[in-house]
Amino acid sequence: MYTFGQKLTRDMHFKDHIRYHVPVQIYNTRGEHENIGFIDSYTKYYIIMQGLRYNRRTLVFISRPGY
């Protein structure tokens, strides 16, 4: 389905990660780790994870299957 380290950009990517309980890692624009966990929900502009909103335009979301 998704490979370890694959960049997530589309709604379908986030929907699949919610459906199949695949963890996602978040990095800022400097490449620094921000968080890792499971997505609760998403909108056009944000990913909601562990009760926090992460901006889809300013952060990088990476698939972490098997983490």
C-alpha positions, 0 to 999 in steps of 0.5 A, spaced: 500 500 500 504 505 502 512 505 503 516 507 509 517 514 508 513 515 502 510 523 502 503 524 503 499 529 499 492 527 497 486 527 501 486 519 499 493 518 502 490 521 509 483 517 508 487 511 507 492 512 513 486 513 518 482 507 515 488 502 516 491 505 522 497 507 519 502 512 523 504 518 520 510 522 521 510 530 521 516 534 519 517 542 519 520 545 513 527 545 516 526 537 516 525 537 523 521 532 527 514 535 529 510 528 531 508 521 530 502 518 531 495 516 528 491 521 524 484 523 527 481 526 521 483 531 516 480 537 512 483 541 506 488 545 510 489 541 516 491 534 519 488 533 526 492 528 530 492 527 537 487 533 538 492 538 534 491 541 528 497 541 523 497 545 517 498 541 510 501 547 506 507 548 511 509 541 514 511 535 511 507 528 512 510 521 511 507 514 511 510 510 517 507 503 516 510 498 521 513 503 526 
